[in-house]
């Protein structure tokens, strides 16, 4: 009985982990295809120079993460989703087994 409960908990948590990782992957694909934009709230220690285009309008598209930073961002999102799923599974196990 104990092993079947653990198996059910594990299966449920694996399903949740897959859903989370699939969501991160969908976001990544959407950003790469241009369907969505990756917006990161940031603060700068000093004034950022103003970039303007030939039309004199500000060019907000020129400020973006480099490829390494963007890959690191997605890796962190994956790891956060995995960690959250593991923590949720442990909490569920504690709630059902340690009362």
ZAGUKOL-354355 format. One line per field, with one value per residue: residue number from 1; residue in three letters; z, y, x of N, C-alpha, C, CB in turn. Coordinates in steps of 0.2 Angstrom, whole numbers, padded with zeros to 4 digits, m for minus. Atoms other than C-alpha are relative to their C-alpha. Glycine has a CB too. Example, Ala and Ser with C-alpha at 12.3 -4.5 7.8 and 13.67 -1.06 7.14 Angstrom:
2
num <- 1;2 .
residuo <- ala;ser .
n.c3 <- 0000;m0001 .
n.c2 <- m0006;m0006 .
n.c1 <- 0004;m0004 .
ca.c3 <- 0039;0036 .
ca.c2 <- m0022;m0005 .
ca.c1 <- 0062;0068 .
c.c3 <- 0000;0003 .
c.c2 <- 0006;0005 .
c.c1 <- 0004;m0004 .
cb.c3 <- 0006;m0007 .
cb.c2 <- 0000;0002 .
cb.c1 <- m0005;0002 .
This chain:
99
num <- 1;2;3;4;5;6;7;8;9;10;11;12;13;14;15;16;17;18;19;20;21;22;23;24;25;26;27;28;29;30;31;32;33;34;35;36;37;38;39;40;41;42;43;44;45;46;47;48;49;50;51;52;53;54;55;56;57;58;59;60;61;62;63;64;65;66;67;68;69;70;71;72;73;74;75;76;77;78;79;80;81;82;83;84;85;86;87;88;89;90;91;92;93;94;95;96;97;98;99 .
residuo <- unk;unk;unk;unk;unk;unk;unk;unk;unk;unk;unk;unk;unk;unk;unk;unk;unk;unk;unk;unk;unk;unk;unk;unk;unk;unk;unk;unk;unk;unk;unk;unk;unk;unk;unk;unk;unk;unk;unk;unk;unk;unk;unk;unk;unk;unk;unk;unk;unk;unk;unk;unk;unk;unk;unk;unk;unk;unk;unk;unk;unk;unk;unk;unk;unk;unk;unk;unk;unk;unk;unk;unk;unk;unk;unk;unk;unk;unk;unk;unk;unk;unk;unk;unk;unk;unk;unk;unk;unk;unk;unk;unk;unk;unk;unk;unk;unk;unk;unk .
n.c3 <- 0000;m0001;0007;0005;m0002;0003;0007;0003;m0001;0005;0007;0000;0000;0007;0005;m0001;0002;0007;0001;m0001;0005;0006;0000;0001;0007;0005;0000;0004;0007;0002;0000;0006;0006;0000;m0002;m0007;m0002;m0007;m0004;m0007;m0004;m0002;m0002;0002;m0005;0002;0005;0006;0006;0004;0007;0004;0007;0005;0000;m0006;m0005;m0005;0003;m0006;0002;m0001;m0006;m0001;m0003;0005;0001;m0006;m0006;0001;m0001;m0008;m0003;0001;m0004;m0007;0000;0000;m0006;m0005;0001;m0003;m0008;m0003;0000;m0006;m0006;m0001;m0001;m0007;m0005;0001;m0003;m0007;m0002;0000;m0003;m0006;m0005 .
n.c2 <- m0006;m0006;m0001;m0003;m0007;m0004;0000;m0004;m0007;m0001;m0001;m0006;m0006;0000;m0003;m0007;m0003;0000;m0006;m0006;0000;m0001;m0008;m0004;0001;m0004;m0007;0000;0000;m0007;m0006;0001;m0001;m0007;m0001;m0004;m0003;0002;m0006;0002;m0007;m0001;m0007;m0001;m0004;m0007;m0001;0004;m0005;0000;0002;m0003;0002;m0005;m0004;m0004;0003;0004;0007;0005;0007;0001;0003;0007;0005;0004;0007;0004;m0002;0003;0007;0001;m0002;0005;0006;m0002;0002;0007;0002;m0002;0004;0006;0000;m0001;0006;0005;m0002;0002;0008;0002;m0002;0004;0006;m0002;m0001;0006;0005;m0002;m0003 .
n.c1 <- 0004;m0005;m0003;0005;0001;m0006;0001;0005;m0002;m0006;0003;0003;m0006;m0003;0005;0000;m0007;0000;0004;m0004;m0005;0003;0001;m0006;m0002;0004;m0002;m0007;0002;0004;m0004;m0005;0004;0002;0007;0000;m0006;m0003;m0001;m0004;m0001;m0007;m0002;m0007;m0004;m0001;0005;m0001;0000;0006;m0001;0005;m0001;0000;0006;m0001;0004;m0004;0000;0000;m0002;m0007;m0002;0003;m0005;m0004;0003;m0002;0005;0007;0000;m0001;0006;0004;m0003;0003;0007;0001;m0002;0005;0006;m0002;0000;0007;0003;m0002;0002;0007;0000;m0002;0005;0006;m0002;0000;0007;0004;m0003;m0003;0005 .
ca.c3 <- 0000;0005;m0012;m0022;m0013;m0017;m0035;m0037;m0029;m0040;m0056;m0051;m0048;m0064;m0074;m0065;m0069;m0087;m0088;m0081;m0092;m0107;m0103;m0102;m0119;m0127;m0120;m0127;m0144;m0144;m0139;m0153;m0166;m0161;m0156;m0138;m0131;m0116;m0104;m0089;m0076;m0073;m0065;m0070;m0058;m0069;m0083;m0099;m0115;m0126;m0143;m0157;m0175;m0191;m0188;m0171;m0162;m0147;m0153;m0138;m0148;m0147;m0129;m0127;m0118;m0127;m0133;m0118;m0105;m0114;m0114;m0095;m0092;m0100;m0091;m0074;m0079;m0082;m0066;m0056;m0063;m0059;m0041;m0038;m0044;m0032;m0018;m0021;m0022;m0005;0003;m0004;0003;0020;0021;0017;0026;0041;0050 .
ca.c2 <- 0000;0012;0009;0012;0028;0034;0028;0038;0054;0052;0050;0065;0076;0070;0075;0092;0094;0089;0103;0116;0111;0111;0129;0135;0127;0135;0152;0149;0145;0160;0172;0164;0165;0183;0179;0185;0196;0192;0207;0207;0221;0228;0243;0251;0259;0274;0282;0272;0282;0286;0277;0285;0279;0289;0295;0302;0290;0280;0262;0251;0235;0239;0234;0215;0201;0193;0175;0168;0178;0172;0154;0156;0164;0149;0136;0145;0144;0126;0123;0133;0123;0107;0112;0118;0102;0092;0103;0101;0082;0082;0093;0082;0067;0075;0080;0062;0052;0062;0067 .
ca.c1 <- 0000;0014;0023;0007;0004;0022;0020;0004;0012;0028;0017;0007;0023;0031;0015;0016;0035;0032;0018;0030;0044;0033;0027;0044;0048;0033;0038;0056;0049;0037;0051;0063;0049;0045;0027;0031;0044;0056;0054;0066;0064;0081;0089;0105;0118;0120;0110;0109;0113;0099;0099;0090;0087;0088;0071;0076;0064;0071;0076;0071;0074;0093;0093;0092;0101;0115;0113;0123;0112;0096;0101;0106;0089;0080;0091;0086;0068;0069;0078;0066;0051;0060;0064;0046;0040;0051;0047;0028;0031;0040;0027;0013;0022;0024;0006;0000;0013;0019;0003 .
c.c3 <- 0000;m0007;m0005;0001;m0003;m0007;m0003;0001;m0005;m0007;0000;m0001;m0006;m0005;0001;m0003;m0008;m0003;0000;m0005;m0007;m0001;m0001;m0007;m0004;0001;m0004;m0007;m0002;0000;m0006;m0006;m0001;0002;0007;0001;0007;0003;0006;0003;0002;0002;m0001;0005;m0002;m0006;m0007;m0006;m0004;m0007;m0004;m0007;m0004;0000;0006;0005;0004;m0003;0006;m0002;0000;0006;0001;0003;m0006;0000;0006;0006;m0002;0001;0008;0003;m0001;0004;0007;0000;0001;0007;0006;0000;0003;0008;0003;0000;0005;0007;0001;0001;0007;0005;0000;0004;0008;0003;0000;0004;0007;0005;0006 .
c.c2 <- 0006;0001;0002;0007;0004;0000;0005;0008;0001;0001;0007;0006;0000;0003;0008;0003;0000;0006;0006;0001;0002;0007;0004;m0001;0004;0007;0001;0001;0006;0006;m0001;0002;0008;0001;0003;0003;m0002;0007;m0002;0007;0000;0007;0001;0005;0007;0001;m0004;0005;m0001;m0002;0002;m0003;0006;0004;0004;m0003;m0005;m0007;m0005;m0007;m0001;m0003;m0007;m0004;m0003;m0007;m0004;0001;m0003;m0007;m0001;0001;m0007;m0006;0001;m0001;m0007;m0003;0002;m0004;m0007;0000;0001;m0006;m0005;0002;m0001;m0007;m0001;0003;m0004;m0007;0001;0001;m0007;m0005;0002;0003;m0005 .
c.c1 <- 0004;0003;m0005;m0001;0006;0000;m0005;0003;0006;m0003;m0003;0005;0003;m0004;0001;0007;0000;m0004;0004;0005;m0002;m0002;0006;0003;m0004;0002;0007;m0001;m0003;0005;0005;m0003;m0002;m0007;m0001;0007;0003;0001;0003;0000;0007;0001;0007;0003;0001;m0005;0003;0000;m0006;0002;m0006;0001;0000;m0006;m0001;m0004;0005;0000;0001;0002;0008;0002;m0003;0006;0004;m0002;0002;m0005;m0007;0000;0000;m0007;m0005;0002;m0003;m0007;m0002;0002;m0005;m0006;0002;0000;m0007;m0004;0002;m0002;m0007;m0001;0002;m0005;m0006;0001;0000;m0007;m0004;0003;0002;m0005;m0001 .
cb.c3 <- 0006;0005;m0002;0000;0007;0003;m0002;0004;0007;0000;m0001;0006;0006;m0002;0002;0007;0002;m0003;0004;0007;0000;m0001;0007;0005;m0001;0003;0007;0002;m0002;0005;0006;0000;0000;m0007;0001;0006;m0001;m0001;0000;m0001;0006;m0006;0008;m0007;0002;m0002;m0002;m0001;m0004;0000;0000;0000;m0002;m0007;0000;m0002;m0003;0007;m0004;0003;m0008;m0002;0006;m0006;0004;0001;m0006;0002;0000;m0007;m0003;0003;m0004;m0007;0000;0002;m0006;m0005;0002;m0001;m0008;m0003;0002;m0004;m0007;m0001;0001;m0007;m0005;0001;m0002;m0007;m0002;0002;m0005;m0007;m0003;m0001;m0004 .
cb.c2 <- 0000;m0001;m0007;m0005;0001;m0004;m0007;m0001;0000;m0006;m0006;0001;m0001;m0008;m0002;0002;m0005;m0006;0000;0000;m0006;m0004;0002;m0002;m0008;m0001;0002;m0005;m0007;0001;0000;m0007;m0004;0003;m0007;m0005;0008;m0004;0004;m0003;m0001;m0001;0001;0003;m0004;0001;0008;m0006;m0001;0007;m0008;0007;m0004;m0003;m0005;0007;m0004;0000;m0001;0000;m0001;0006;0005;m0003;m0006;0001;m0003;0001;0007;0002;m0003;0004;0006;m0002;0000;0007;0003;m0004;0002;0008;0000;m0003;0006;0006;m0003;0000;0008;0002;m0003;0004;0007;m0002;m0003;0007;0004;m0003;m0002;0005;0001 .
cb.c1 <- m0005;0005;0003;m0006;m0001;0007;m0001;m0006;0003;0005;m0005;m0004;0004;0001;m0007;m0001;0005;m0003;m0006;0003;0004;m0006;m0004;0006;0000;m0008;0001;0005;m0004;m0005;0005;0003;m0005;0001;m0003;m0001;0000;0006;m0006;0007;m0005;0004;m0002;0000;0006;0007;0000;m0005;0007;m0004;0000;0000;m0006;0001;m0007;m0003;m0006;m0002;0007;m0007;m0002;0003;m0002;m0002;m0004;0008;0004;0007;0000;m0002;0006;0005;m0003;m0001;0007;0002;m0004;0005;0007;m0002;m0002;0007;0005;m0003;0000;0008;0001;m0003;0004;0007;m0002;m0002;0007;0004;m0004;0000;0006;0005;m0007 .
